[in-house]
Amino acid sequence: MTFQLEEIINTVRVEEALECMRKIPDECVDISVTSPPYNKNGKSHGWLVQNSGYSHYDDQMVEKRYQEWQINVLNELHRITKLGGSLFYNHKIRWKKGKLIHPYEWISKSDWVLRQEIVWDRTLAANIRGWRFWQQEEHIYWLYKPIGNHLVGKELESRHAKMGSIWQFDPVPRNKNHPAPFPIEIPIRIIYSMPGEGKKVVLDPFCGTGTTLVAAKILGHDYIGIDISPDYVEFTKQRLDNYSQEVNKAKSEMDKHVVNDPFTERKKRGTVNWPFGPDQTNNN
């Protein structure tokens, strides 16, 4: 069975992510923004934080199987993404029995081109034990599906590129609805920054409480949401119905995307002042 795109646009489905994506047509998604379960095996985030599990998912796999699953998920996302499209994949570095496990271990085995690694500075540490310096960051991997051999893709506008590769956002406090939501400013920044005109299709195959989908709706795009938990899907639908309550947060992020005199305009006028250019002479 394969879905017709019209069947799933602007819907949220209760289904396992990989099984659902296998029914989605090739090359129909513009952008995906997602954060999968981290395979934390039910462990707490530190001794000050209570264990808090997902609804309808225990997050406990043999690590090798987990990574194989994630590679399959990444490759399905690649298949259903349009040429020139992107996936922003939020994950974190983990340690098991003293061994560091970096997400690049499985990302590098997928079909995607890694365009950039963004550091999400969460401004606080989840684990305050002293085995290592406190880990306060997560990583967002910008994965790209190139057109032909052009691996770079379209250039971002200056007002978006100026955000840099370290993003400082406080995490959303975990609550009864979900143990690990991310702030809506993250998908707003991502979706708002992507080049191209017109309405886009935005996907989150681990949509949780729907943050990516709400961001897409606020920005006027179509969305597709998938989650294994009927509880999260029900909450997401309610949140989408009331999306206007979150417009101010989105606007606050969008208002940061301003450059008063961008480089391209200064270059056109011939007023670029770049001290390290090839025409500069060092007389010292």
N, C-alpha and C positions, 0 to 999 in steps of 0.2 A: 504494500500500500504506500502510495506517495501522496502527500498533501498537494492540493492546489494552493498557490500562494494566497489567494483570496480567502481561503478557509482559515488561515492562521494569522493574518495581519490583524493587529490590534486585539489579540487574544492572549490569555494566560492559561497554559495547559498544565494539568496535573499528570506528570509522566517523568520517568527516568530520562535524564538529559540525553544520553547517547542514543537510546532507543528512539526518542522523539526526533532528534536531528537526522537520523537515518531516513526519515520519511519526508524531509524538507528538500525541495528541488535544488539542483545545482545553481550556484552563483546568483542568489537572490537577496543576499544580505549585504548592506553597506558597511555597517560597523557593529561589532560586538563588544560589550563591556561586561566583564564577569569576574567573580571571585569564587572559585570552587571550595568545597570543604578541604581542609588542610591535612586530613588524616592524622589527627592529633590523638587518636586512640583513647578518647574519653578523658584525657589528662586535663588538669586545671591549667590556667594561664599563670600560675604563681600562687604562693601560699596565702596571699590576701584575697584571692579571687575564687569564688565558688565555682565548682564544675557546672557547666551549663551546656547541655547537648542540643542537637538539632531535633526538630520534629520530624518523625518518620525516617530518620537516618542516624546510624550509630557512629559514623566516622571512624570505623576501625577496619582497616585492611592490612594485610601483609604489604610491606612497603613496595616490594617489586610489583605486586598486582596493582597497587594504587598508581604507580608511575605508568604502567602499561595502560591503565584506564585513562589517565590524563593524556597520554599520547594519542589514544584513539579519539578522545574528545577534541583535542586540538586539530587533528586531521579532518574530522567531520566538520568542524567550524571552518577550516580552510576550504573544504569542498563547496560549502554552501555560501561562501563569501565571494562577492564580485571581484573581478580583476581590479586591482587598485584599491581594494578595501582593506580594512584594518580590524584587528582584535586587540583589545587592551585587557590583559590577563593579570589580575592581582593575586599575588601569592607571597609567601614569606619563607625565609630561611628557617629551617628546623634543625634540632639536634636529637639524635637517638643513640643512646649508649655512648655518648661522647663524640659521635661522628656527625659532622656538619653535612646536612642534606640541602643542596641548593637547587631551586627550581630549574635552573639552566640545564641540569642533568637530563631532564626529559624534554624541555622546550627545544633543545638543540637536536633532538631526534625526531622532531615533528617536521611537517612540510613547510612551515612558515619561515620567512626571513625576519630575523630580529632587527628591528629598526632602531629601537632605543630602549634602555632600561631606566625607568623613572623611580626615584626613591620617594616613597611616601613617609615623611617625617610625622609620626603620630603625636609627637611632643611629649609623650609619656611612655614609660616602660610597662609592659604587661607582667613581667617577671622580675621581682626585685632581689632574687637570690644572687649571690656574688660569685657564681661559677665563671661568669664572663662579664664584660661590660654590659650594662643594661641594654637590651635590644628594644629600641623605640621605633624602628623603621619596618615598613613592609616594602615590597617591590611591585611595580606595575610595568609589565613588559608590553611594549608597543610592537606587535607582530603585524607583518605586512605581506599582502599577496601581490607580488609585482606583476606588472604588465610586460610581458616579454622579459628581456634582460635588464630592464630599467629598475634597479633595486632600490633607488632612492625615493621615487614617487614625487608627488607634487609638493611644492614648497608651502610651508605654513605662512600665513600673514604675520607681519611683525607683531601685531597686537596679541597674537596667540603664542608665537614662539618666545616672546619675552618672559613667559611664565617659568622658563628654565626647566631643569630636570630634577629639582628637589621641590616637592610640594608639601607644604606644611598645613595640615588639616587635623584638628582634633577628632578622634574617633567618636562615633555615636555611642552613647552608653548602651550596653546590652540591656535588653528588657524582656518582658514576657513574650514579645512577638518573635524575637530572633536573637541568638547569642552573639552574632558578629555582623551587624549591619555596617555599611560604610556610608560616609556623609554624602548627601546629594550633590555637593559641590564637585566631587570627583567626576561623576559621569557628565555633569553639566560642562565642566571644563573640557573634557575629552570631546564630546559630541559637538559642542559649540566651536571648537578649534579646527575640526576636520574640513579640508578644502572641498569645494564642489557646491553647486547651487541646487535648489529644489529639495523636495521631501526625500528623506532617507529611510531605510528600513534598519532599525536598531534591534539587536537580539541580546538577550541574557538567558543562557541555558541553565543557570543556577540563580534564578531571579530572587529567591528569598522573599523579602517583603517589598520588592518591586522598585527599589531606588532607581535603577537604570531606566526602567519603563516610565516612571514618573518624569524623570529628566527628559526623556525623548518626547513625551507628550507636551511638556512645558515648552520645548523648543520647536514644536510643530511637526515632529516626525512620526512615522509609524513605528510600531514596536511589536516584538514577539517575545513572550515570556514563557519559561519552562521551569517547573520545580516539582520535586517528588512529593512535597508536603501539601496536602489539601488545606491545611491550616494557613500556611504562608500564602498560597494562591488566593484564598478567600480574603485575607488581609490586604493583599496586593490590589485586588479588585476594588475594595473599599477605598484604598488610598488613591487609586486612579480616578475614582469618582469624585474625590475631594482634592484633586491635584492643585487647585487654585490656592489652597492654603500654604503651598510650598513655593509659590512663585517668587515671593520676596527673597528667599534664600538663594534661589537661582539667579535672580536679578543682581543680588549682591556680588555673586561670582562673575557674572557677565560684565558688570561695571568695571572690573579690574582690567578688562581686555581693551585697553586704550593706549595708543601711541600717538602723541600730538604731532610729531614730525618724523615719520618713519624713514629708514635708511633709503628705501627705493625712491622716495620723493626728493630727499637731499641729493641723491646721486643724479637724478634728472636735472636738478638745478645747478649741479656742479659745486655744491657747498659741503661735500663730505670732508670732514676733518678727521682723518684716521692716521695717528702718528706712526703706525708701523707699516704703512703702505710702501710699495716699491720705489716711489718717487722721493722718498725722504732721504736726506743725506745726513750721515753722522759725522760731524766735524770734530768730535772729541779725539 
